Amino acid sequence: MYLTKEIKEEIFTKHGKDAKDTGSAEGQIALFTHRINHLTEHLKQNRKDFNTERSLVKLVGKRRSLLDYLKNKDILRYRAIVKELGLRK
């Protein structure tokens, strides 16, 4: 499986306060970004997989709403996570 416990802990350690901080906006955004990148690679090879395409669109929407929340709550944290993950906005 592409998303093991170790990978999740690594993501939350790097982007959250610690490995147990799974609820922070930065950690969730980083996890969604990892999943979005994986699904994008899958869709490049399986372009008729419409269920995965729908899941990808939903994940992008969730990440966007978290980014909007973070932007309104704390602009410095928003700018830091966008720069760190290499997102366009």
C-alpha positions as CSV (number, residue, x, y, z in Angstrom):
1,M,0.0,0.0,0.0
2,Y,1.2,3.5,-0.8
3,L,0.3,5.1,2.5
4,T,1.7,3.1,5.4
5,K,1.8,4.1,9.0
6,E,5.4,5.1,8.8
7,I,4.8,7.4,5.8
8,K,1.9,9.1,7.7
9,E,4.0,9.5,10.8
10,E,6.8,11.0,8.7
11,I,4.4,13.5,7.1
12,F,2.8,14.5,10.4
13,T,6.3,14.8,12.1
14,K,7.5,17.0,9.2
15,H,4.5,19.3,8.8
16,G,2.7,19.1,12.2
17,K,4.0,19.6,15.7
18,D,4.8,15.9,16.2
19,A,3.8,12.5,14.9
20,K,0.7,12.4,17.1
21,D,-0.5,15.8,15.9
22,T,-2.8,14.4,13.1
23,G,-5.4,17.1,13.3
24,S,-3.4,20.2,12.5
25,A,-4.3,22.0,9.3
26,E,-0.7,21.8,8.0
27,G,-0.5,18.0,8.6
28,Q,-3.8,17.4,6.9
29,I,-2.9,19.6,3.9
30,A,0.4,17.7,3.6
31,L,-1.3,14.3,3.8
32,F,-3.9,15.4,1.2
33,T,-1.1,16.6,-1.1
34,H,0.7,13.2,-0.8
35,R,-2.6,11.4,-1.7
36,I,-3.3,13.8,-4.5
37,N,0.1,13.3,-6.1
38,H,-0.3,9.5,-5.9
39,L,-3.8,9.6,-7.5
40,T,-2.5,11.9,-10.2
41,E,0.2,9.4,-11.1
42,H,-2.4,6.7,-11.2
43,L,-4.7,8.6,-13.5
44,K,-1.8,9.3,-15.9
45,Q,-1.7,5.5,-16.5
46,N,-5.4,4.8,-16.1
47,R,-7.2,7.7,-17.7
48,K,-10.6,6.0,-17.8
49,D,-10.7,5.3,-14.1
50,F,-13.5,7.7,-13.3
51,N,-14.0,6.7,-9.7
52,T,-10.4,7.6,-8.9
53,E,-10.9,10.9,-10.8
54,R,-13.9,11.7,-8.7
55,S,-11.9,10.9,-5.5
56,L,-9.1,13.2,-6.7
57,V,-11.5,16.1,-7.3
58,K,-13.0,15.6,-3.8
59,L,-9.5,15.5,-2.2
60,V,-8.5,18.7,-4.1
61,G,-11.7,20.4,-2.8
62,K,-11.0,19.3,0.8
63,R,-7.4,20.6,0.6
64,R,-8.6,23.9,-0.9
65,S,-11.1,24.4,1.9
66,L,-8.4,23.7,4.5
67,L,-6.1,26.1,2.7
68,D,-8.8,28.8,2.8
69,Y,-9.4,28.2,6.5
70,L,-5.7,28.5,7.2
71,K,-5.4,31.6,5.0
72,N,-8.2,33.3,7.0
73,K,-6.9,32.1,10.4
74,D,-3.1,32.7,10.1
75,I,-1.7,34.0,6.8
76,L,1.9,33.3,7.9
77,R,1.2,29.6,8.5
78,Y,-0.6,29.5,5.1
79,R,2.3,31.0,3.2
80,A,4.7,28.7,5.0
81,I,2.8,25.5,4.1
82,V,2.2,26.6,0.5
83,K,5.9,27.3,0.0
84,E,7.0,24.1,1.7
85,L,4.7,21.9,-0.3
86,G,5.3,23.8,-3.6
87,L,1.6,24.5,-4.2
88,R,0.8,27.2,-6.8
89,K,-1.2,29.6,-4.7
